[in-house]
Amino acid sequence: MDFSRTEAQQRLCDEIRGFAREKLDPGTAERQVERFGRELWEQIGARGILGSCVPEIYGGRGRDVLTTILAMEALGEGCRDNGLTLGVNGQMWAVQEPIQRFGSEEQKERFLPKLCSGEWFGAHGMSEATSGSDTFALKTSAEREGSDYVLNGTKIYIGLAPVADLSLVFASTAPDKGRWGLSAFLIEKDTPGLTRSEVKQKMGLTSSPLGDLVMENCRVPGANRLGPEGAGLSIFNHSMQWERSFIFASHVGSMARQLDETVAFAKDRRQFGQPVGHFQSVSNRIADMKLRLETARLLMYKAAWTLDQGGDASMISALSKLHLGEGFFASSIDAMRIHGGRGYLTQYEVERDVRDSAGGVIYSGTSDIQRQLIARLLGL
Ligand SMILES: Cc1cc2nc3c(=O)[nH]c(=O)nc-3n(C[C@H](O)[C@H](O)[C@H](O)COP(=O)(O)OP(=O)(O)OC[C@H]3O[C@@H](n4cnc5c(N)ncnc54)[C@H](O)[C@@H]3O)c2cc1C
């Protein structure tokens, strides 16, 4: 097994890390007011980050998945704005990927270039008030009227919803068939009957706007149905394999940066006449942070390799989501504790990772749900 990077991969990572440090990281603290601007999104698009593994004919760079993951890691290492990098990953894995896999030629040509260039924001709408973990209990309906569908329902907790130019929304076209009666729709922002809510305040990831998508007799052209009628379950499951595998790709970069900064602090900060890193209770925490980082990488790279080979990533994506979500949260708490009072004060920008990482044990299926999936795949 070869764990080395090619020269091209190393060059790409250096370039993306440098871009993130220079262009995206400055202003992170000021951006903690629930939004980031389109200019930033367009810069990320222009660098070929959003479209990294989308074919060139649809506005992407046509890179393999593993190389893309390495680049996303570098993005998070260079930019401390976890809300921004989460938004990038959310759009790539849960909107662009399903369009790439299930979209018609016309849909790919119409939507992917705008998403890849950063001209458009894309959202993925599944969760509803009565269907969170119990995903397929959703109530949103889509009834055929001529060549259109009329959608009614409300999606909540949707990342980028308040600014989304395009939303991938799941609805039932055949309620009597349960999860097998679901279909997926690509809804453009000016579609009559669609309302994007105001930004909802939340605990962390504050620069990334989150809100509701409300559909009231929302008339969606049949040409905007993604995949065949009834294919919603397959599309959602496919999206989740990608999202769960890589939604934390940039947060792994954050964990690397967090570890470097914590080691530097533990060497520099002196108490009782010695660096605090000499105390085993501090160094043990740092060893745990290193272990979480390295195991996070292994799981994520294996998921990337599996998907590059066209394999089934059900197990590895659940393992990856569970371990990376819990790992980033645990390491963020360790980093805060090691920094002492400094770790708790907002001005030092250590505590932000705790608030940002907390969301990762909930979105894309909670840790409890990932454990259930893993157990089920083991035959329990
Ligand atoms: C920051 C953030 C971003 C999000 N972005 C999106 C998005 O872009 N698109 C989208 O569609 N959704 C999004 N969500 C919604 C997210 O996917 C749901 O919040 C999540 O799936 C949990 O659903 P719920 O909130 O209804 O909790 P519930 O399902 O009500 O769960 C409540 C508690 O019960 C536990 N629980 C539930 N069922 C079981 C079970 N069978 N076994 C064991 N424990 C169980 C859960 O683990 C949890 O602890 C986002 C959420 C957050 C916080």
The ligand as a Gaussian input file, in Angstrom:
#p B3LYP/6-31G(d) Opt

LIG

0 1
 C      -25.498000      22.323000      11.278000
 C      -26.536000      21.442000      10.652000
 C      -26.620000      21.380000       9.268000
 C      -27.598000      20.589000       8.663000
 N      -27.689000      20.586000       7.293000
 C      -28.672000      19.866000       6.706000
 C      -28.850000      19.921000       5.285000
 O      -28.101000      20.623000       4.575000
 N      -29.850000      19.207000       4.728000
 C      -30.703000      18.425000       5.474000
 O      -31.573000      17.795000       4.882000
 N      -30.577000      18.371000       6.816000
 C      -29.583000      19.069000       7.453000
 N      -29.459000      19.035000       8.827000
 C      -30.399000      18.259000       9.617000
 C      -29.782000      16.989000      10.217000
 O      -29.514000      16.034000       9.216000
 C      -30.721000      16.470000      11.309000
 O      -30.762000      17.431000      12.331000
 C      -30.277000      15.129000      11.847000
 O      -30.424000      14.107000      10.891000
 C      -31.041000      14.739000      13.122000
 O      -32.405000      14.875000      12.952000
 P      -33.272000      15.661000      14.074000
 O      -32.628000      16.960000      14.296000
 O      -34.683000      15.638000      13.670000
 O      -33.071000      14.804000      15.399000
 P      -33.920000      13.502000      15.806000
 O      -33.949000      12.540000      14.695000
 O      -35.214000      13.936000      16.389000
 O      -33.007000      12.889000      16.952000
 C      -33.042000      13.335000      18.307000
 C      -32.092000      12.421000      19.112000
 O      -32.574000      11.064000      19.070000
 C      -31.569000      10.205000      18.564000
 N      -32.202000       9.163000      17.746000
 C      -33.185000       9.316000      16.810000
 N      -33.486000       8.140000      16.262000
 C      -32.670000       7.235000      16.849000
 C      -32.485000       5.836000      16.703000
 N      -33.210000       5.118000      15.828000
 N      -31.537000       5.225000      17.459000
 C      -30.791000       5.937000      18.331000
 N      -30.908000       7.258000      18.508000
 C      -31.838000       7.895000      17.789000
 C      -30.657000      11.108000      17.717000
 O      -29.351000      10.547000      17.561000
 C      -30.674000      12.385000      18.540000
 O      -29.763000      12.268000      19.599000
 C      -28.486000      19.819000       9.468000
 C      -28.366000      19.881000      10.859000
 C      -27.426000      20.675000      11.454000
 C      -27.333000      20.725000      12.950000

